[in-house]
Amino acid sequence: IGEFSFVLAAAGFTAGALGYDMYRLAIAVTAVTLLLSPAWMSLIHRVEDLASEGYSSYREAMAEAYSSELENVGEGLWWLRVRYRAGRMAMYRRRARKAEAAEVTREAVAASDASDMAAKAENPGKLAEPAPAKE
């Protein structure tokens, strides 16, 4: 985060989210990391240069470093396909159960409507009694 860490630490201290000791620690850690970052980056660039000697590309170095893992990629892809198929089958089963439940509900509603219509046909003049009023 760099210099913005000073602003964040001050805002946290002012808002009461950080105590004085934590504020001082945040300032110290930020200052130390800002001082060490250029040296650390220089060291990493030198290590990278040493590690890449003898390789024409980064891809070639990675292929050599991870050759044993690359052999297992096919196996990993097989497991990925198996998991995908299992998930897809579970989704189809879930949809089929939902559709079946919806069909049962539709049939129950249709049967209820049919019995209501039959009751009305038997007593055409009789109206349904209204629900009692709540006082």
N, C-alpha and C positions, 0 to 999 in steps of 0.2 A: 504494500500500500504506500510505502515511502513516507514522504513528509506529511501526507494526509493523516497519518497515524497520530501526529501531534494534535491535530484538530479534533480527531475522534476522542482521544484521551481527555482533552480539555473539556469537550462537550459532555462526556460521561461523568467527569468529576463535578462539573457545574450542575448537572442534572441530579447528582446524588447517586448515580448508578455505580460509580467507583469510589472507593475510599481513598484517603490520601496515600496509603502505602501502595495500593494497586495503581494509582495514577503515576506515582514515581517509578514503579516497575515498568509500566507501559512506556514511559518516556525513555527509561534506560534501555529497554530492549529495542525500541525503535532506533535510538542513537547508535547502538552497537551494530545492528543489522545494516544501517546506512553506511557505517564506516567499513564494515567487512565485505559488503557486496561487490565492490570493484575488484578486490583481491580474489574473492571467491570465483567470480566470473573469469578472471584471467587464468586461474588455476584450472578451471574446468575446460577452457579452450585449449590449454596445453595438453591436458589428459586426452581430450578428444583427438588432437593432432597425433599424439603418440599411438593411440588406439587405432586410428585409421590408416597408419602406415602399411603399405603393401596391399591395400584394397583399392579397387578402382571406383567403387561406389559404396554408399551407405547400405544399399540393398544387399550387396555381396557380403558385407560384414555381418549384417543381421541374419542372412541366410546361413552363414557358417555358425554363428553363435547359437541359433535356434534350430539347427537341422534336426535334432531328435524330436523337438516339439512339432515340427512341420510334418513329420511322419504320422503323428497322432491326430492331425487335423481331420483326416477322413473319418476317423472313428467319432470324433466330436460332432462332425456334420451328420453322421448317421443317427446319433442320439438326438440331435436337434430335429431331424425329420420325424423320428419316432414320437417325440414330445408334441410336435406340431399336429401329427395325425391323431394322437390321443386327445388333444385339446379340441380338435375339430369334431371328432366323434362325440365327445361329451357335450359339445354345443348342439349338435344335431339331436341327441337324445333329450336334452333339456327342452329344445323347441318342440319336439314331438310330444313330450309330457304336457307342456303348456297348451298345445293345440288340442290334445285329448281332454284336458280339464275344461277348456273353453267349450268343447263340443258337448261334454256332459252337462255343463251349466246351461247351454242353449237348449238342450233337450229337456232339462228340468223346467226351465222357464216356459217352453212350449207346452209341456204337459200341464203346468199350472194354469196357463192361459186357456187351454182346452177345457179343463175342469171348471174354470170360472164361466166360460161361455156356455157350458152344458147346464150349470146351475142357473144362469140367467134365462136360458131357453125353457127350463122347467117352471120358473116363476117370473114370467115376463113383466108383470105389473109391480112386483115387489122391488123396491129400491133398497140399496144397502143402507143400513142404519148408520147415521153419523156417529162419530166418536163423541163421548161425553165431553162437555166443555169443562176446562179446569178453572177453578175459581181462585 
